[in-house]
Amino acid sequence: MMGAVAPTSTHQPTSLELDSLDPEQAAAVRAPRGPVCVLAGAGTGKTRTITHRIAHMVSAGHVKADQVLAVTFTARAAGEMRNRLRALGLGGEASQVQARTFHAAALRQLKYFWPQIVGDVPWRLIDGKFPLVAQAAQRAGLSSATDSVRDLLSEIEWAKASLIAPEDYPGQVAKQRRETPYDALRVAEVYAGYEKLKATPDGLLLDFDDLLLHTAAALEDYPAVADEFRGRYRSFVVDEYQDVTPLQQRVLDAWLGDRDDLTVVGDANQTIYSFTGATPGYLLDFSRRFPDATVVRLERDYRSTPQVVSLANRVIGVARGRIAGTRLQLVGQRPDGPEPAFAEYDDGPAEATAVARSIKRLIDAGTPAAEIAVLYRINAQSESYEQALTERGIPYQVRGGEGFFSRPEVRQAVSVLRQAASREDLPVESRSGTALVTLVRAVLAPVGLTAQEPAGAQAREKWSSLVALVRLTEELLDHDADLDLAGLLRELAARAEARHPPTVQGVTLASLHAAKGLEWDAVFLVGLADGTLPIAHVLADDGSVGDEAALEEERRLLYVGVTRAREHLQLSWALARGEGKRRTRRRSRFLNGLVPDDSPASRIAAPLADTAPKGIRPSCRVCAKPLIGTYATMLGRCRRCPAELDVELLTALQEWRSEKAQALQVREFVIFTDTTLTAIAEQLPGDDAALAAIAGIGAKKLDQYGADVLAIIASRLRARPQNRR
């Protein structure tokens, strides 16, 4: 690691190299040595800019090539950075610039410094944490099933990335209102058990997060180590800075010491990994930490047509919160292209069929299949698109996840269905026709098909795949009312067998998260319905916003999806999940105001629970004007109309909700949203009918919580000096 220092290059960048940059890119490249923050929008050439900056600093003699450490988040991005540096004419010096991921850089440093800080204690990097987490879960009395362990593993990774110790986990989870797969105390027990299991008689086992923790500690606690490292590396570059975690920032701080030769590049509006501990806070606070920093905004979009860029700006333009204050107004630099298309379909299978048909037309017109992508919110959505593309002979590849029939939970589900088919004690009438769906549900229940969507990302993903299998059974029955279990298994086997597409030169199927950093000529954003994007668990039962920050991250996911398209872009949704099913869905709220009025898809589907007669809008209880917008409808009045709020009653209701949520181990908005409680504290309902008239309180919630709420209201009214109704 600490090899000889190469002499400074005499190479100077040619005028062509700098003339090829736009004014903002050139400003970032020429910025003086010191803190530089490049706010780079999608498609604005951030990799080009930072590699030119590194080349400029080296060739101008500001820093030696082997004194530069550039870090990013994927090995692919690091490799691309090294290739770009070689192409800029640095020759052999390009290989001396260290362009690595955070973990690769830490691994290299830890191997070098370990003998100085620990001595002869052996250590080994573990590639897979699953067995240890499973063992810790068993010791804590929790399930060691695959999806349960994966959810626990995700929680441990989030905690370590957020610098949260096992003993602090429950308090931080409560503070951040984080949804957990189990009670926070139980998760903390598994977390602590996992850490203990890594200390073995043969030495220490380290996971990837430990690499960062030990590297930071070595530099923080051992001055000799810090001096040697900081004498070796003088200049630092961090790509995708909006995605750093507190742990990665701690390592970066340890690398820097009291120096400030740091260039960061990022876009807060592409922050989509908060669930892993990533935070845009360090990017947003960069100028506060370094008051003399040079800040450059890159807003010229070289990837997408002006039409795609315009839609992207409108998607993010209505974002709320602190991140929204840093939004970049992209300016398309490419020639004009087609307007983004919007399409509404009766059901999911119809949407998949139409998308596959459109893809076939694009391919026939000359667009390579590898330049087309279908992007969705969750991996379980891929099944219908795999089927539709297979039926048309269109090759595809699933990125960032396995094909539907290759997923472990689907293979397990098919296996238990085969076992059920071999049983002789099952009544014949339960094996076919309408009873088949009931049988499938019952058989899949022990492997994870619950009546309600579970907590935990992995459990939800598995559950969604099992639900997709049930829906597929329903669709097959619609075409063959006499379908039996044996026939279902034959159909599933045939579909699995048919789906062996080539892994190259095919249409890409990917989740929006997996699509980050990629781009295609044509992109189809599918399944854009409320409950899918935004995902259901960020919404309350009544469809209102349950978690504002999580909702905004869902909006940013849509923004990332839109900005993946170079030329062709279609956004679509379906009003029903299965063929011929009741239309209970409506298009994503993120599309409101984006669909052109003259588009065939401009109409808005009826909301899930619309009890008002057709053509009649709910009216304000103060001025009697029609109510516009979810917030006004929930309160039962226009935003500007006056209303008397009983603050003490609202406080009492909030305290009751908190206690109830804790007792039921659910998030508070699952009981009632803040808006619903505000409406109650304004309207003071005195009986079940008046309470049920408030938006967000259906029959189920009235039955569960009505008596409690009415008792709290009555108690408050008795305590008031004058009972005003």
ZAMARGU-4260 file (C-alpha; in steps of 0.2 Angstrom, whole numbers, plus 5000, padded with zeros to 4 digits):
<rodrens>
0) 5000/5000/5000 | 5014/5012/5005 | 5024/5010/4989 | 5036/5023/4981 | 5029/5040/4976
5) 5029/5043/4957 | 5036/5059/4950 | 5024/5072/4946 | 5018/5072/4928 | 5023/5085/4916
10) 5007/5082/4905 | 4996/5097/4903 | 4978/5096/4898 | 4975/5101/4880 | 4963/5115/4875
15) 4953/5102/4867 | 4951/5092/4883 | 4944/5108/4892 | 4935/5115/4877 | 4925/5099/4877
20) 4917/5103/4893 | 4902/5115/4896 | 4905/5130/4906 | 4899/5123/4923 | 4909/5107/4920
25) 4924/5117/4917 | 4922/5127/4932 | 4921/5112/4943 | 4937/5105/4934 | 4947/5121/4937
30) 4941/5124/4955 | 4955/5127/4966 | 4962/5113/4977 | 4951/5112/4993 | 4932/5108/4996
35) 4922/5107/4980 | 4904/5102/4979 | 4897/5097/4962 | 4878/5096/4962 | 4875/5085/4947
40) 4858/5082/4940 | 4854/5066/4931 | 4863/5064/4914 | 4873/5080/4917 | 4890/5071/4915
45) 4896/5070/4933 | 4908/5055/4929 | 4916/5065/4915 | 4917/5080/4926 | 4926/5072/4941
50) 4938/5062/4930 | 4943/5078/4921 | 4945/5086/4938 | 4957/5072/4944 | 4967/5073/4928
55) 4968/5092/4929 | 4974/5092/4947 | 4987/5078/4943 | 4993/5086/4926 | 4994/5103/4934
60) 5005/5097/4948 | 4992/5100/4962 | 4993/5082/4968 | 5002/5066/4963 | 4992/5053/4955
65) 4995/5040/4968 | 4990/5053/4982 | 4972/5053/4975 | 4958/5042/4982 | 4942/5042/4973
70) 4928/5032/4981 | 4911/5027/4974 | 4897/5014/4978 | 4899/5000/4965 | 4914/4991/4957
75) 4906/4995/4940 | 4907/5014/4944 | 4925/5012/4950 | 4930/5003/4935 | 4922/5016/4923
80) 4931/5030/4933 | 4948/5021/4930 | 4944/5018/4911 | 4939/5037/4909 | 4956/5042/4917
85) 4966/5031/4906 | 4956/5039/4891 | 4961/5056/4896 | 4980/5054/4892 | 4987/5051/4909
90) 4995/5035/4903 | 5002/5024/4917 | 4998/5037/4930 | 4980/5033/4928 | 4983/5016/4936
95) 4990/5025/4951 | 4974/5035/4955 | 4965/5024/4968 | 4947/5022/4962 | 4938/5010/4973
100) 4922/5007/4982 | 4922/5012/5001 | 4923/4994/5006 | 4937/4989/4994 | 4947/5004/5000
105) 4945/5000/5018 | 4949/4982/5015 | 4966/4987/5007 | 4970/4999/5021 | 4965/4987/5035
110) 4976/4973/5028 | 4990/4984/5029 | 4987/4992/5046 | 4980/4977/5055 | 4997/4971/5062
115) 5001/4988/5069 | 4984/4990/5078 | 4979/4972/5083 | 4995/4962/5082 | 4994/4943/5078
120) 4975/4941/5081 | 4969/4933/5065 | 4954/4939/5056 | 4944/4934/5041 | 4931/4943/5030
125) 4914/4934/5029 | 4905/4935/5013 | 4888/4929/5020 | 4881/4934/5036 | 4865/4924/5034
130) 4871/4908/5044 | 4877/4919/5059 | 4861/4929/5059 | 4850/4914/5058 | 4860/4906/5073
135) 4857/4922/5083 | 4839/4922/5078 | 4837/4905/5084 | 4845/4909/5101 | 4833/4923/5103
140) 4818/4912/5100 | 4814/4920/5083 | 4811/4911/5066 | 4826/4906/5056 | 4816/4905/5040
145) 4824/4913/5025 | 4814/4929/5024 | 4814/4932/5043 | 4833/4931/5043 | 4835/4942/5028
150) 4824/4955/5037 | 4834/4954/5053 | 4850/4955/5043 | 4844/4971/5034 | 4840/4979/5051
155) 4858/4974/5057 | 4865/4982/5042 | 4855/4998/5044 | 4860/4999/5062 | 4878/4997/5059
160) 4878/5009/5044 | 4869/5022/5055 | 4882/5019/5069 | 4869/5012/5081 | 4875/4999/5094
165) 4863/4985/5099 | 4859/4993/5116 | 4854/5009/5107 | 4844/5001/5093 | 4826/5001/5102
170) 4828/5019/5106 | 4833/5025/5089 | 4820/5014/5081 | 4807/5023/5091 | 4814/5040/5088
175) 4814/5038/5070 | 4798/5028/5069 | 4806/5015/5059 | 4795/5000/5055 | 4804/4984/5061
180) 4800/4965/5057 | 4799/4961/5075 | 4798/4970/5092 | 4813/4982/5093 | 4820/4973/5109
185) 4820/4956/5100 | 4829/4963/5085 | 4842/4971/5097 | 4844/4954/5105 | 4848/4946/5088
190) 4860/4960/5083 | 4869/4958/5100 | 4870/4939/5098 | 4876/4941/5080 | 4891/4952/5086
195) 4896/4940/5099 | 4896/4925/5087 | 4909/4934/5076 | 4922/4932/5090 | 4928/4914/5088
200) 4942/4904/5096 | 4951/4905/5079 | 4950/4924/5078 | 4938/4937/5073 | 4925/4937/5059
205) 4923/4953/5051 | 4908/4958/5039 | 4909/4972/5027 | 4903/4985/5039 | 4916/4980/5051
210) 4929/4984/5038 | 4924/5002/5039 | 4922/5003/5058 | 4940/4996/5061 | 4947/5007/5047
215) 4940/5022/5055 | 4945/5017/5073 | 4963/5014/5067 | 4964/5031/5060 | 4955/5039/5075
220) 4964/5030/5089 | 4982/5027/5082 | 4991/5044/5078 | 5005/5034/5069 | 4993/5025/5058
225) 4984/5042/5054 | 5000/5051/5050 | 5006/5037/5038 | 4989/5036/5029 | 4987/5055/5028
230) 5005/5056/5021 | 5000/5044/5008 | 4984/5051/5002 | 4981/5070/5000 | 4966/5072/4989
235) 4949/5063/4990 | 4934/5062/4978 | 4917/5055/4983 | 4904/5050/4970 | 4886/5048/4973
240) 4888/5058/4989 | 4869/5059/4993 | 4870/5040/4996 | 4884/5040/5010 | 4879/5033/5027
245) 4885/5039/5044 | 4897/5025/5044 | 4905/5029/5028 | 4905/5048/5032 | 4915/5043/5048
250) 4928/5034/5038 | 4929/5049/5026 | 4932/5061/5041 | 4945/5049/5047 | 4954/5049/5030
255) 4953/5068/5029 | 4958/5073/5047 | 4959/5092/5048 | 4962/5094/5029 | 4949/5099/5016
260) 4955/5093/4999 | 4939/5085/4995 | 4928/5085/4980 | 4910/5077/4982 | 4897/5074/4968
265) 4879/5071/4971 | 4861/5074/4968 | 4849/5075/4983 | 4834/5072/4972 | 4841/5055/4968
270) 4841/5049/4986 | 4832/5032/4986 | 4842/5022/4998 | 4837/5029/5015 | 4831/5012/5021
275) 4849/5006/5021 | 4855/5021/5031 | 4860/5032/5017 | 4857/5051/5020 | 4858/5066/5009
280) 4862/5077/5025 | 4880/5077/5022 | 4878/5084/5004 | 4865/5096/5010 | 4876/5102/5024
285) 4893/5103/5014 | 4893/5122/5012 | 4889/5124/5031 | 4904/5112/5035 | 4915/5120/5023
290) 4910/5139/5021 | 4924/5142/5008 | 4918/5128/4997 | 4916/5130/4978 | 4899/5124/4974
295) 4895/5120/4955 | 4878/5115/4949 | 4877/5104/4933 | 4860/5106/4925 | 4863/5103/4907
300) 4856/5086/4903 | 4865/5076/4889 | 4856/5060/4891 | 4837/5063/4888 | 4827/5073/4875
305) 4819/5089/4881 | 4802/5081/4882 | 4809/5068/4894 | 4818/5081/4904 | 4803/5092/4905
310) 4793/5078/4913 | 4807/5074/4925 | 4807/5092/4931 | 4788/5092/4933 | 4789/5076/4943
315) 4802/5083/4956 | 4796/5100/4955 | 4781/5097/4967 | 4793/5088/4980 | 4792/5094/4998
320) 4804/5094/5012 | 4822/5100/5014 | 4829/5090/4999 | 4817/5099/4987 | 4825/5115/4991
325) 4841/5109/4982 | 4832/5103/4966 | 4841/5105/4950 | 4831/5112/4935 | 4838/5101/4921
330) 4839/5108/4903 | 4839/5096/4889 | 4853/5097/4877 | 4848/5084/4864 | 4837/5086/4849
335) 4818/5085/4852 | 4810/5068/4853 | 4793/5061/4856 | 4782/5067/4870 | 4781/5054/4885
340) 4766/5043/4883 | 4753/5039/4897 | 4742/5024/4896 | 4728/5017/4907 | 4723/4999/4906
345) 4708/4989/4913 | 4719/4977/4922 | 4737/4971/4925 | 4738/4957/4911 | 4731/4970/4898
350) 4745/4982/4903 | 4758/4969/4901 | 4752/4963/4885 | 4751/4981/4878 | 4768/4985/4884
355) 4775/4969/4876 | 4766/4974/4860 | 4774/4992/4860 | 4791/4984/4863 | 4789/4973/4848
360) 4785/4988/4838 | 4801/4997/4844 | 4812/4982/4840 | 4804/4980/4823 | 4808/4999/4820
365) 4826/4997/4824 | 4828/4999/4843 | 4839/4986/4850 | 4831/4975/4863 | 4845/4979/4875
370) 4841/4997/4873 | 4823/4994/4881 | 4819/4993/4899 | 4803/4989/4909 | 4804/4996/4926
375) 4793/4992/4941 | 4792/4996/4960 | 4794/4978/4967 | 4802/4962/4959 | 4785/4952/4960
380) 4778/4964/4947 | 4790/4956/4934 | 4780/4940/4932 | 4767/4946/4920 | 4780/4955/4909
385) 4791/4940/4908 | 4775/4930/4902 | 4770/4944/4889 | 4787/4945/4882 | 4789/4926/4881
390) 4773/4924/4872 | 4780/4936/4858 | 4797/4928/4858 | 4806/4944/4864 | 4822/4940/4874
395) 4823/4948/4891 | 4834/4948/4906 | 4830/4952/4924 | 4842/4964/4932 | 4844/4965/4951
400) 4834/4950/4954 | 4830/4932/4948 | 4816/4928/4936 | 4799/4926/4944 | 4800/4907/4943
405) 4818/4906/4949 | 4814/4915/4965 | 4817/4904/4981 | 4799/4908/4987 | 4791/4903/4971
410) 4801/4887/4969 | 4796/4883/4987 | 4778/4887/4983 | 4777/4876/4968 | 4785/4862/4978
415) 4772/4863/4992 | 4758/4863/4978 | 4766/4847/4971 | 4766/4839/4988 | 4747/4844/4990
420) 4743/4837/4973 | 4751/4820/4978 | 4740/4819/4994 | 4726/4806/4993 | 4716/4814/5007
425) 4711/4830/4998 | 4693/4830/4992 | 4691/4830/4973 | 4680/4845/4974 | 4694/4855/4982
430) 4706/4852/4968 | 4697/4861/4954 | 4686/4875/4948 | 4682/4890/4960 | 4688/4880/4975
435) 4706/4879/4968 | 4710/4897/4973 | 4705/4893/4991 | 4715/4877/4991 | 4731/4887/4984
440) 4729/4900/4997 | 4728/4887/5011 | 4743/4877/5004 | 4753/4893/5003 | 4749/4900/5020
445) 4762/4890/5030 | 4776/4896/5018 | 4771/4915/5020 | 4755/4919/5012 | 4746/4929/5026
450) 4730/4938/5025 | 4738/4955/5028 | 4754/4962/5021 | 4768/4958/5033 | 4781/4970/5040
455) 4799/4969/5034 | 4805/4972/5016 | 4811/4954/5013 | 4795/4947/5020 | 4784/4959/5009
460) 4794/4954/4994 | 4791/4935/4997 | 4773/4939/5001 | 4770/4949/4985 | 4777/4934/4975
465) 4765/4922/4983 | 4751/4934/4980 | 4756/4935/4962 | 4755/4916/4961 | 4737/4916/4968
470) 4732/4930/4955 | 4740/4919/4942 | 4729/4905/4947 | 4713/4916/4946 | 4718/4922/4929
475) 4720/4904/4923 | 4703/4899/4930 | 4696/4914/4920 | 4701/4905/4904 | 4698/4887/4910
480) 4684/4886/4923 | 4688/4867/4925 | 4706/4870/4929 | 4712/4858/4943 | 4728/4857/4953
485) 4737/4845/4942 | 4733/4857/4927 | 4739/4872/4937 | 4755/4863/4940 | 4757/4859/4922
490) 4754/4877/4917 | 4767/4883/4930 | 4780/4871/4924 | 4777/4876/4906 | 4779/4894/4910
495) 4795/4891/4920 | 4802/4880/4906 | 4798/4893/4893 | 4807/4907/4902 | 4825/4904/4898
500) 4829/4920/4889 | 4847/4925/4884 | 4856/4935/4897 | 4863/4948/4883 | 4854/4958/4870
505) 4837/4957/4878 | 4825/4969/4886 | 4829/4973/4903 | 4817/4970/4917 | 4822/4979/4933
510) 4815/4987/4949 | 4817/5006/4950 | 4831/5003/4964 | 4841/4992/4952 | 4839/5004/4938
515) 4849/5018/4947 | 4864/5023/4937 | 4858/5015/4921 | 4850/5022/4905 | 4841/5015/4890
520) 4834/5022/4873 | 4816/5017/4878 | 4809/5015/4896 | 4792/5009/4901 | 4787/5013/4919
525) 4773/5001/4923 | 4761/4998/4938 | 4760/5016/4943 | 4745/5014/4954 | 4743/5021/4972
530) 4748/5006/4983 | 4762/5001/4972 | 4770/5018/4968 | 4769/5025/4981 | 4771/5008/4990
535) 4756/5004/5001 | 4766/5004/5018 | 4769/5023/5017 | 4751/5026/5016 | 4737/5025/5029
540) 4723/5013/5028 | 4712/5027/5021 | 4724/5031/5007 | 4731/5047/5015 | 4749/5050/5018
545) 4756/5040/5033 | 4774/5044/5032 | 4778/5061/5023 | 4797/5057/5021 | 4794/5040/5015
550) 4782/5047/5002 | 4794/5059/4996 | 4807/5045/4993 | 4794/5036/4983 | 4792/5052/4972
555) 4811/5052/4970 | 4810/5034/4964 | 4798/5039/4950 | 4810/5054/4946 | 4825/5041/4944
560) 4814/5030/4933 | 4809/5045/4921 | 4827/5050/4920 | 4833/5033/4914 | 4825/5036/4897
565) 4835/5044/4883 | 4821/5046/4870 | 4805/5035/4872 | 4796/5035/4888 | 4779/5027/4893
570) 4771/5028/4910 | 4756/5016/4913 | 4745/5009/4926 | 4730/4997/4928 | 4714/4999/4937
575) 4712/4981/4942 | 4726/4968/4947 | 4719/4953/4938 | 4709/4951/4922 | 4691/4954/4924
580) 4693/4959/4942 | 4684/4974/4950 | 4692/4991/4947 | 4698/4996/4964 | 4714/5005/4960
585) 4718/5022/4954 | 4733/5029/4946 | 4748/5035/4956 | 4745/5052/4965 | 4762/5057/4958
590) 4755/5058/4940 | 4742/5071/4945 | 4745/5086/4935 | 4757/5077/4923 | 4745/5068/4911
595) 4740/5080/4897 | 4721/5084/4897 | 4720/5078/4879 | 4727/5061/4883 | 4716/5046/4883
600) 4723/5042/4900 | 4718/5059/4907 | 4703/5053/4917 | 4706/5048/4935 | 4700/5032/4942
605) 4687/5032/4956 | 4695/5032/4973 | 4695/5016/4983 | 4681/5021/4996 | 4670/5034/4987
610) 4653/5034/4996 | 4647/5050/4988 | 4635/5049/4973 | 4642/5050/4956 | 4645/5068/4951
615) 4643/5075/4968 | 4659/5081/4977 | 4660/5082/4996 | 4657/5100/5002 | 4665/5111/5015
620) 4655/5111/5031 | 4659/5129/5034 | 4656/5138/5017 | 4647/5123/5008 | 4659/5124/4992
625) 4665/5108/4984 | 4681/5102/4993 | 4696/5100/4982 | 4711/5090/4988 | 4714/5075/5000
630) 4718/5086/5015 | 4702/5097/5013 | 4692/5081/5011 | 4699/5073/5026 | 4695/5089/5037
635) 4678/5092/5029 | 4682/5110/5026 | 4692/5121/5014 | 4710/5125/5020 | 4706/5143/5022
640) 4689/5141/5031 | 4690/5144/5050 | 4688/5130/5062 | 4689/5129/5081 | 4702/5116/5086
645) 4701/5109/5103 | 4720/5108/5106 | 4718/5098/5123 | 4707/5085/5115 | 4719/5083/5100
650) 4733/5080/5113 | 4723/5067/5122 | 4719/5058/5106 | 4737/5058/5101 | 4742/5051/5117
655) 4729/5038/5116 | 4734/5034/5098 | 4752/5032/5104 | 4748/5020/5118 | 4737/5010/5106
660) 4750/5009/5093 | 4763/5003/5105 | 4751/4990/5112 | 4747/4983/5095 | 4765/4985/5089
665) 4760/4995/5074 | 4765/5013/5068 | 4754/5027/5074 | 4746/5032/5057 | 4739/5014/5055
670) 4727/5019/5070 | 4723/5036/5063 | 4732/5049/5053 | 4736/5066/5061 | 4723/5074/5049
675) 4710/5062/5055 | 4713/5066/5073 | 4713/5085/5069 | 4696/5083/5060 | 4689/5074/5076
680) 4696/5088/5087 | 4687/5101/5076 | 4671/5092/5073 | 4668/5084/5091 | 4657/5069/5085
685) 4645/5063/5098 | 4640/5046/5092 | 4645/5033/5080 | 4636/5041/5065 | 4645/5057/5067
690) 4661/5049/5069 | 4659/5038/5054 | 4655/5053/5044 | 4673/5059/5046 | 4684/5054/5031
695) 4697/5040/5036 | 4685/5032/5048 | 4677/5016/5040 | 4667/5003/5048 | 4682/4993/5053
700) 4690/5007/5062 | 4674/5012/5070 | 4672/4995/5077 | 4690/4994/5083 | 4692/5012/5090
705) 4675/5021/5090 | 4671/5018/5108 | 4688/5024/5114 | 4687/5040/5104 | 4670/5044/5109
710) 4674/5041/5127 | 4689/5053/5126 | 4678/5066/5117 | 4664/5065/5131 | 4677/5066/5145
715) 4685/5082/5137 | 4668/5090/5134 | 4663/5087/5153 | 4679/5095/5158 | 4676/5111/5147
720) 4669/5126/5156 | 4656/5127/5142 | 4650/5113/5131 | 4650/5121/5114 | 4645/5110/5100
</rodrens>
